[in-house]
């Protein structure tokens, strides 16, 4: 790629041209400081890994399709990282039954600057870009650096242009995600043999393991659907870095009502007036969606608002990142587990996966010995394996009188 020298930039300064009705404005050399023009043209910044070649896709189409390169923040240049608003709870409103209980959060805004370099720009290319990134278009926004998660974003403003000539320039795309966090469909991932079609390269897999708490072995996954007739404590894991909205589907009979509580976050909701004649017997279910704030009775091709069935509020899952990976253990079925690694933090209260099951760590005896909540009921041969430990959300489903229900929890790992 040709470097922009100061001489070339100076020649381009203050030039403008009209091409097919588009007004192209030249780069001005004072925007490049301390030799930063060389770094941006090489696609790198000093001492960092912010590459111009890091891109993004929107609605399933990558910007490279249009000949664009994403330009994140590069020090001392005209290119900046997307501006992310800080999400926070502004207010919490609600009424007992019948209304939306919401934690109102600010949307996240993206200012995405994309670079043309030494590429022919004609009316056809620009027409495609304008048509694709039209105001109001919504879909999944996925950044190459974190391909396992996505924002559901909407284009909010017309594209901005800044061109130096027919072959070099910038466009700026403005988007907004009303739900201000990234979500993922990935709960677990493990490196498959190279001869099979691995989901990720080794580098991508290591990045995923470092930046998420997804399960790294088959069999670690936790159930999300239960048939219940009495009080039940269950565990759910959100391997992300932010609280995840927790929805659920429920059918059956809740009797006088049931309380669903996340003891980790202190949140609870109450479900009432749900019967088998309303749900199970007619193949329908109550669906509670905390993101839309709706409670619906859904059947085959039918939807009906049922706010009366839902009280108190919505639930979230606390983030369970980070996971403690690569624990090398020795275990013979007793409550005591030897750990080859030096334990640098207290793991009391977390859960550890051993021989196909999760055990809660009740005590860290020392930096090489853990004690768990139970031993195996039968004689256990000694086990040596590599495993992980993680915190979990403690969910309690408690009937006021009786219940006979099927419930399935719905959520996505959520990231900042």
Secondary structure, DSSP 8 states (H G I E B T S, - for coil): -----HHHHHHHTT-EEEETTEEEE---GGGS-TTHHHHHHHT--TTS---TT--EEETTEEGGGGT-EE----TTSS----------EEEEE--TTTS--EEEE--EEEEEEEEE-S----HHHHHHHHHHT-TT-EEEEEEGGGTTEEEEEEE-S--EEEESSSS-EEEEEEEEESS-SEEES-SB-----TTS--SS-HHHHHHHHHH---B-STT-----EEEESS-EEEEE---SSS-EEEEEEEEEE-TT-EEEEETTTTEEEEE-S--TTTTGGGT-EEEEETTTTEEEEEETTEEEE-GGGEES--EEE------EEEEEEEE-SSSEEEESS---S--TT-EEEETTEEEEEEEEEETTEEEES---SS----EEEEEEEE--EEEEEEESS--EEEEEEE--EEE-
